[in-house]
């Protein structure tokens, strides 16, 4: 019963760790380009982004993108192939999705959402001091989405992950089963912000890099430093 809306937006904001953009994960282990190529090939043997046999249960290899898409195809695939247990608000551990923020406060909304989770992770790890850098990935959309922006009391938007995540994951499975592309919803961590969860790699368009942002953790809270 969630209403659908036509969503046309050229600039949505997603934050990913800068390390995933600035250099390949295996780069520190290699002395030259030839060694890095060998390590990349070895990594590809078990990479869910690159091999159908390594895909999580909820991902169909036929829906993943390849080099013909252009810049950003591997980042999109990674969002769907590397879900962490027990999942997030609108995805379970068997299938990820592409989360982003949009609207006039899109950048700040993305920052609030990401730093909420990063702060929890650092707190649980007992970290006393840390610098964390992210890069904006900007993307466009022109498709239909289910829309929860007028339903802030929906169970899936409960701020407590223990309550909100199971409801959101069930809703996402229902929408995907019905052929839906994803959800628009009010940010749970930034009251005036808007977010989206895209359930299909094919609806994500024109990926490009935006600004880098750096946050400092002092053992209690995250603060933006640049």
C-alpha positions in Angstrom: 0.0 0.0 0.0 3.0 2.3 -0.1 2.4 4.9 -2.8 4.7 5.2 -5.8 6.1 8.4 -7.3 8.1 9.4 -10.4 11.6 10.3 -9.1 13.9 12.4 -11.4 17.0 13.7 -9.6 20.4 14.3 -11.1 22.4 14.7 -7.9 22.1 12.3 -5.1 24.9 11.9 -2.6 26.4 8.6 -1.3 29.5 8.5 0.9 32.0 5.7 0.8 35.4 5.4 2.5 38.1 7.2 0.5 40.4 4.2 0.7 38.1 2.3 -1.8 38.6 5.1 -4.3 42.1 6.4 -3.8 43.9 3.0 -4.3 43.0 -0.6 -4.8 42.8 -2.7 -1.6 45.8 -4.8 -2.6 48.1 -1.8 -3.5 50.0 -1.7 -0.1 51.0 -5.3 -0.7 52.5 -4.8 -4.1 55.9 -3.4 -5.0 55.0 -2.6 -8.7 52.2 -2.7 -11.2 53.0 -6.3 -12.3 52.6 -7.6 -8.7 49.5 -5.6 -8.2 47.9 -7.2 -11.3 48.7 -10.6 -9.9 47.1 -9.8 -6.6 44.1 -8.3 -8.3 43.6 -11.5 -10.2 43.8 -13.5 -7.0 41.4 -11.2 -5.2 39.0 -11.7 -8.1 38.8 -15.4 -7.5 36.6 -14.8 -4.5 35.2 -11.3 -5.2 31.5 -11.2 -5.1 31.7 -8.2 -7.4 33.5 -10.1 -10.1 32.6 -13.8 -9.9 29.0 -15.2 -10.0 30.1 -18.2 -7.9 30.9 -15.8 -5.0 27.7 -13.9 -5.1 25.5 -13.7 -2.0 22.2 -15.6 -2.2 20.0 -12.7 -3.0 22.0 -11.3 -6.0 21.4 -12.5 -9.6 24.6 -12.2 -11.7 22.5 -11.1 -14.6 21.5 -7.8 -12.9 25.1 -6.7 -12.1 26.8 -4.1 -14.2 30.1 -4.4 -16.2 32.7 -2.1 -17.8 30.3 -1.1 -20.6 28.3 0.9 -18.0 31.2 3.3 -17.6 32.6 4.9 -14.4 31.1 3.6 -11.2 30.0 0.1 -12.2 32.2 -1.6 -9.7 31.0 0.7 -6.8 27.4 -0.1 -7.7 28.0 -3.9 -7.8 29.9 -3.6 -4.5 26.9 -2.0 -2.8 24.7 -5.0 -3.7 27.3 -7.8 -3.2 28.9 -6.8 0.1 26.1 -6.6 2.7 27.2 -7.1 6.3 25.2 -9.1 8.8 22.5 -8.5 9.9 21.9 -6.0 7.1 20.7 -2.4 7.2 17.4 -0.7 7.2 16.2 -1.8 3.8 18.5 -4.8 3.0 19.4 -8.0 4.7 22.7 -9.8 4.7 22.0 -11.7 1.5 21.6 -8.6 -0.7 22.8 -5.0 -0.3 21.3 -1.9 -1.9 22.4 1.6 -2.9 21.7 4.2 -0.1 22.0 7.9 -0.9 20.6 11.2 0.2 19.1 13.9 -1.9 17.5 17.4 -1.9 18.9 20.7 -0.7 20.4 19.1 2.4 21.6 16.0 0.6 25.3 16.3 1.5 24.6 16.9 5.2 22.0 14.2 5.3 24.5 11.7 3.9 27.1 12.8 6.5 24.7 12.4 9.4 23.6 9.0 8.3 27.1 7.7 7.8 28.7 9.2 10.9 25.9 7.8 13.1 26.9 4.3 12.1 30.6 5.0 12.1 30.5 6.5 15.6 28.7 3.3 16.9 31.3 1.1 15.3 34.2 3.1 16.8 32.5 3.2 20.2 32.1 -0.6 20.2 35.7 -1.1 19.1 36.9 1.1 22.0 38.7 3.6 19.7 39.8 6.7 21.5 40.9 8.8 18.5 40.4 8.3 14.8 40.3 10.2 11.5 37.9 8.9 8.9 37.8 10.1 5.3 34.9 9.7 2.8 34.4 10.6 -0.8 31.0 11.6 -2.2 29.6 9.5 -5.0 27.0 11.4 -6.9 24.4 9.7 -9.0 21.2 10.4 -10.9 17.8 8.7 -11.1 14.8 8.8 -13.5 12.4 6.0 -12.4 9.5 5.2 -10.1 10.1 4.6 -6.4 7.8 3.7 -3.6 7.6 6.8 -1.3 7.5 6.8 2.5 8.2 10.5 2.9 4.6 11.2 4.1 4.7 8.3 6.5 7.4 9.2 9.2 5.7 6.8 11.7 6.1 3.7 9.5 7.6 0.8 11.5 10.6 0.6 9.1 11.6 4.1 10.2 11.9 3.3 13.9 15.3 4.9 15.1 16.1 1.7 17.0 17.7 -0.7 14.5 16.4 -3.7 16.5 12.8 -2.6 15.6 13.2 -0.7 12.4 15.5 -3.0 10.5 13.4 -6.2 10.5 10.3 -4.1 9.4 12.3 -2.3 6.7 13.9 -5.5 5.4 10.5 -7.2 5.1 9.1 -4.2 3.3 12.1 -4.2 0.9 11.6 -7.8 0.0 7.9 -7.2 -0.7 8.7 -4.3 -3.0 11.4 -6.2 -4.9 9.1 -9.2 -5.3 6.5 -6.8 -6.9 9.1 -5.4 -9.3 9.7 -2.1 -7.5 12.9 -0.1 -7.9 13.3 1.1 -4.3 12.2 3.5 -1.6 12.3 7.2 -0.9 12.1 7.9 2.8 12.7 10.7 5.4 16.2 10.5 7.0 16.1 8.8 10.4 19.3 10.6 11.6 18.7 14.1 10.1 15.1 15.3 10.6 15.0 17.6 7.5 16.8 15.2 5.2 15.6 12.8 2.5 17.1 9.5 1.6 16.6 6.7 -1.0 17.4 3.0 -1.1 17.7 1.7 -4.7 17.0 -2.0 -5.1 18.1 -2.4 -8.7 21.6 -1.7 -10.0 20.2 -0.7 -13.4 18.4 2.4 -12.1 21.5 4.1 -10.9 22.9 6.6 -13.5 25.8 8.9 -14.1 28.0 8.0 -11.2 30.8 10.5 -10.5 33.0 11.7 -7.7 32.2 14.7 -5.5 33.9 16.2 -2.5 36.0 14.4 0.1 35.0 14.9 3.7 37.0 14.1 6.8 35.6 13.4 10.3 37.4 13.1 13.7 36.4 10.7 16.4 37.4 11.8 20.0 36.1 8.8 21.8 32.7 10.3 22.3 31.5 11.9 19.1 32.2 12.5 15.4 33.0 16.0 14.2 33.7 17.2 10.7 37.1 18.6 10.2 37.3 19.3 6.4 
